[in-house]
């Protein structure tokens, strides 16, 4: 240690070499308790004194400032004040701040923070599907990306910002997307205010003039099914062909059926289990399988083994994709006029012509059951007989329409939908 004591001045301190290793102390000759802590890269003015409290002594240190950022004369003056406080029994160190509760920092909560809390604390915990979470994420992180670091209180106090953004999105992205984005913001704000009571109580989305929305009527009627089956038979990829057929016969959402695994299929019980539908694991259910649905699944299992042998070990609808299962279900409209949710609407429409009651239809499509009394119905008790009979009735209507369709030259729709034959279907 080159110096243990020194009369502090800017020149003398500047001439002090840094420590070769560790740290060492150089004390001021003029002010007891005032010293310099010299390290390998920095020099700091410090004070040290004994503080007496309730008859007990505590030695405390306080940093005065960094050499180069504060002059020696100023540092010495501050040191004398700090040491005087210690002599008077007052701890000059700043008191630690009390932890701030979520409700207290509510007005400063940013949209980014509120979204993360809603995603992790609500959506994930409630078991919302990955597709639903991704849809919300797109709204927040793409359509409202410039707002991510704004405090939520800004929107609560200036709802015109939200109204203007809705109008902008309506013009640039469409009325449905604009409404969906605002619903996401409304949900996030409501969730944030449960803990952050300092937020303005009125949800800023209340300022929005909602775009009118109409349920898209893209369903096929019985008279249209024949032509659609002819289009379907012309698709080159048999896995995609069976996928679209199964969507029609089941009436379920494409994302759930794409991810169907071989272990989800129970041919003995004649059900396909859907573990993570829209609404999450809490809404897991079994699809009762009609005979045409079983024939469809048997065909696709065989096609999958031939075309995608590696992926077919896990997935019912395999594909040469990153996930291993069918990822993109859209077709060119001039090749297949209806697909996806069009077929879900068609299922509902044909079910009405088959005389299926509304409650049974809700159960088959895994919709929420309306009414208080319906909540006491146990779905599994109806599955084996009643719901499967209804499923058979709907499938029969569809297949009969296909069999009665006028066949285009070179096509054999009726023959295709009856494969792999009555004997094999009956054995299931």
N, C-alpha and C positions, 0 to 999 in steps of 0.2 A: 504494500500500500504506500504510494509515493508521499501522500500527505495525510495526517490524521487531524490536523487543525490548520485553519487558514483564515486570514482576514478577507472576508468575501468582498469581491468587486467583479465587475463584468470582465475586466481583463484577466484577473487571476483565475476565474472560473473557466474562461475560454481556453486558457493555457493548460488546464488539467487534462491529462490523457484519459481516454476511456478505459474501462477495466479490461484486462486481458481475458478474464473469465469471471463469471459470477458478478457480484456487486460489492462495492465497498463504500464506507461512509467517511465523509470529510466534514468536520464540525466547524462552525463559525466561531472565531475567537472572541467576537464582540457580543453575541446574543446566545446565552446558554439555552440549549434545547433546539436551536436552529441548526440544520445540517443539510448536507448535499448527499444524495444517493446517486452514486456513479455506477452506471452499468456499461455493457459492451457497446451500446448504441445511443444511450440517452443519459441525461443528467437531470435530476429533479430536486427542487427545493422541498424540504420536509421539516416538520416540527414534531417534537416528542415531549410529552409531559405526564406527570402523575396526577390523576383525577381522583379526589376523595369524595366518596358517596356513602352516606350512612356508616361512617367509620371504616370503610374499606377503600383500599387503594387500587386503582386500575391504571396501568400505563397505556396511553393511547398515542397513535401516530396519525398525522393528518398531512396530506399532500398539499403544498402551497401552490405549486405550478411547475411547468417545464422550463428548463433553461432555454433561452432563445425565444420563448413566447411571453416571458415576463422578465422585466429588468431586475437586477439584484436589489436595488434600493426599494422597489415596490414589494419584492418578495420579503425583504427584511421587515418592512412596515406591517405587512399582513401577518407575518410570523409573530410579531410582538402582540398583535390583537388576539390571535388564536391562543397563544400561551397565557395571556392575561385572563381569557375566558376559563381556561383550565384551572388556573390558580383560584378563580372565584367559584370553582365547583360546577362549572357549566361545560357540558360536552359540546364542542363546536361542530362536530360532524353532523351532516344532514340526517334527519330521521328517515328511516325507511318508509316508503309510501305504503299505505294500506292497499291490499289487493283490490282492484276495481272489479265490481261485479258485472256480469253480462248486462244487467238491466241499466247500470250506470253508464256504460259506454255504448248503449244502444244507438244514440244519435250519430255516433262516429263509426258504427258498423258499416262496412262497405258492402256493395252488392256481391263482390267476390266472396267475402267471408260468409255472408248470409246464404249464398248459393251452396258453398261447401258444407255448411251446417245442415241445410235442408237436404242435400244429397246424401250425406253420411248419417245424419241423425234421424232422418225421416224416411227417405226413399229406400236406402239400403236396408235399414232396420226393418222396414215394413215388407221387405222382399219384393220390391218392384223389379220388373224385368229389365234386363240390360238394354233392350230397345227403348223402353220408356225413359230410362235415365239418359240414354244417348239423345233422345228427342229434346229433353229439357236442356241438356248440355249445349246442344246446337243453338237453341234459342238464346241462352245466356252468353255463351262464349263466342258466338258468331254474330248474331243479330244485335246483341247489346254489348259487344266487346269494348266499345269506347266508354261504357259506363261502369266497367268492372271495379274500378278503384274510387268511384264516387260513393259518398256516404248515402245510405238509404234515406236518411232524413231529408236529403236534398230533393228527392222525388216526392216525399210526403209533404214538403213545404211548397214545392213547385210542380203540382200535378200536370200543369200545361206541358211540361217536358215529355211526360208519358203520353199525353194525348197527341202531341206532335209526332212522336216516334211511331205511334200506331198508324197515323195517317201516312207517314213516309213509307212504312213497311207495306201498307195496303197498296200504294202506288207502285212500289218497286218489286215486291215479292208476292203480292196477291192477298186477297181478303182473308183466306183461311189461315195462312201462315201468320199474318198480322194478329189475328184473334188468338191463335195458339200461343204466340210469344207473350201476349199480354196476360193470358191465363197463367203462364209460367211465372211471370213477375208477380202477379197477384198472390199466388200460392207461397212464393218465397217471402214476400213481405209479411203475409199473415203469420207464417211460421216464425219469422224473426221477432215479431212483436210479442209473441208469447213470453219471451225472456227479456227482450229489450223494451221495457215499458216506456222508455223515454222517446220512442219513435212517435211521430204524429199518429193519432188513432185512426184517422181516415185513410183507407188504402188508396194510394194515388191512381190505381187503375180504375177507380170509380169515375174518373174524369173522361174515360174513353167512350166514344160513341161506336158501339160494336157494329161490325159489318154483318149484314144478314147472311145466314148460312142455310143452305138447303141440303137435305140428305140426298146424296147422289143416287139417282135411279138408273143403275146400269145393269139390272138383272135381266136374265133371259127368261122368257116364258116357255111353256111346253112346246109351242109351235116353233120356237127358235132353236131348240136343243138339237134337232136333227142336223141342221147346218153346222152347228158348233162341233158336234161329234165328228163330222166329216173333216173339218179343219184340224181337229185334234189327231185324227188318225194319220194325217199327212205329215205330222212332225217327225223329223228324222231321229231325234234322240229319244229312245224308249223310256228312259228314266224320267225325263221331263214330261213326256206324255202321261205316264202313270201318276206323276205328281199333280198335274192339273186335274186329272180325273178324280184323284182322291180328295182334292180340295172341293170339287163339286159335290161328291158323294157325302162328305163329312160336314161341310159348311164351316170349316175352321180356318183360322188365320194362317197365312203362309209362313210366318216366322216360326210358329210353333211346330208345324208339320215338317219344315226343313230340318229341324234339329231332332227329329224322331230317331231314336237309336234302336238297334235290334233287340236289346233287352227290354225295351218298353212294350214290345209286341208279345201278347199272350194269346196264341191261337187256340189254346185249350179253353180259355175263358171267353175268347172272341172279343178282346178289348185291346185298344192301343192307349197306353198311359201317357198323359201329358204332364210332366212334373213341374214345368215352369211356364204356364200360360201368361197372358196379359193379366196383371194383378199379382203376379208372384207365386211363390210356392204354396201360399195359403189357399190358392184357388186351384191346386192340382186336381186333375180329374181323369176319368177313363172314358174313352170314346167307344160306345158299343158298335160292333162291326157287323154290317149286313153281309150277305153272301157276295154281292158284287164288290164290296170293299175288300173282303178277304181275297178274292181273286185278283184284284188290283195289286194288293200288297205281295201276294205270292209271285206275280209276274215281275214286280220291280225288284224283289229280292234276287230272282234269277238273272234279270238283266244287269243288276249291279255287280253280281259275281263275275259276269262275263266281261263287262266294260271297265269296271273299276274294282278289281279284286282286292286291292289293299284297303281302300276306303270302305268297301262293303262289309268288312269284318265288324265295323262299328255302326255304320249309318244305314238307315233304310233307304234313303234317297241320296246315294253317294255321288260325288262329282270330283273332277280334277281341280280342286280349289284348295286354298290355304287351310280352310277348316276341315276339309275332307267330305263335307256334305254340300248339297245344292245351296248356292249362295245367292244367285240372281235368278228370279223366277219370271221376270218380264219377257214377253215375246213381242215380235213385231205385230202390230194390230192387223196388218193385211195378211198375216199368216195364222194368227189365232186372235179372234176379235175380242174375247173375254178371258181374263185371268185374274188371279189374286182375289181381292175383295169383291170383284164382280161376281165371282162364283159363290162367295159367302151370301151375297144378296139373292143370288139365284136359288140357293138351297132354301132360304127362308120363303121365297116365293112359291117354289114347287111344294114345300111342306104344307102350305095353305091349301093348295089344290088337292093334296093327298088327305086332307081332313085331319091333320095333326093338331091337337089342342095347343093353345098358346103356351101354357105352362110346360108341357112336354117339350116344345120347341126351345124354350129358355134353357131347359136342362140339357138338351142335346147340344146346344151351341155354347153351353157354359156361361150363359148370361146370369146376371143377378136376378134372383127370383122376386117378383113384385108381391107386395102384400105381406101382412103379418102372419097369417095362417100358413102361407106357403113356406115360411121359414122353418116350419116343423117337419117338412117333408124330408125324408132321408133318401138321398140320391141313389146310394148303393142298393137300397132295397128295391128300387125300380129298375135297376140296370139290367138284371139278368133276363127278365121277361118283357116287361112293359115297354121300356125305352128301346129295346132291340126290335120289338115288333114295329114300333113307330119308325125306326131307322130303316127297316126292311120296306115299309110302305113307301117311304120317300125315294129310296134307291130304285124300287120297282117302277115308279113313275118315270124316273130319268132314263133307265135302261130301256124301257118299252118305247120311249120316244126315239132313242137311238136306233133300236131295231126297226122301227117303222120309217126311218128316214130314207129318202131317195138317195141311193149310193152313187157317188161320182165314179166315173170310169177309172178302173184300176184300184179302187178302194174296197175294203171289206170291213166296215165298221162293226157290223153285227158279229162277225166272226171274231174280231179282235176282243171285243168286250166280254165275250163268253169264255175266252181262254182263262185258265188251263183246262177247262172242261168240267162237266158235272161231277164225275167220279172224284176228282182231286178236291173240288170244293166241298163235296159232301163229307170227305174224310176229315175235314177240319172241325 
